[in-house]
């Protein structure tokens, strides 16, 4: 299965794995699954760290390195993704979540998330 970690899932994965559901942990651990982290999530984390709204145990660059070493792959933002965001209905206002939804739809990814607001979109969610 192809999986996209929501930003909060990525943060919990690197610092508070106990906050993840059992299903989320097992899906992320399963080597059969392709796991992705969006550049949009890294951008969101960097903004929150710079504003003092988020504290990480290590610098963002090390978080990314740890994720890559653990087998997660970076998902770039493409022109196709930006066009997909433009076509999304305005059911959710968070620009980072909207990009994750667009990426999941374009690239046929299931999103691992606890965010129930994403249910209103046509995308597979896992928690």
Secondary structure, DSSP 8 states (H G I E B T S, - for coil): -EEEE-HHHHHHHHH-GGGS-HHHHHHHH-TTSEEEEEHHHHHHHHHHHHTTS---SS-HHHHHHHHHHTT-EEE---HHHHHHHHHS-SS---HHHHHHHHHHHHHT-EEE---GGGGGSSS-EE-
